[in-house]
Amino acid sequence: MDDSLYLPETTDGLLEFLAETYPPKCIAPDQRPEDAHRYAGKVELIRELISQREQERDEG
């Protein structure tokens, strides 16, 4: 088994792992716009999932 790949067992752990793996960043000078938009989509999805998780906690 590859020790470099760590997948948390909980939802909160997974969201934290994803947020650390895909932090917001600026477009690199050598990066294609398509790749930058794809990466930004991942970041946005992770932020939305974290926000939804926080709302669930506040409600319940």
ABEGO torsion letter per residue (X at the ends): XBAABBBBABAAAAAAAAAAABBBBBBBAABBAAAAAAAAAAAAAAAAAAAAAAAAAAAX
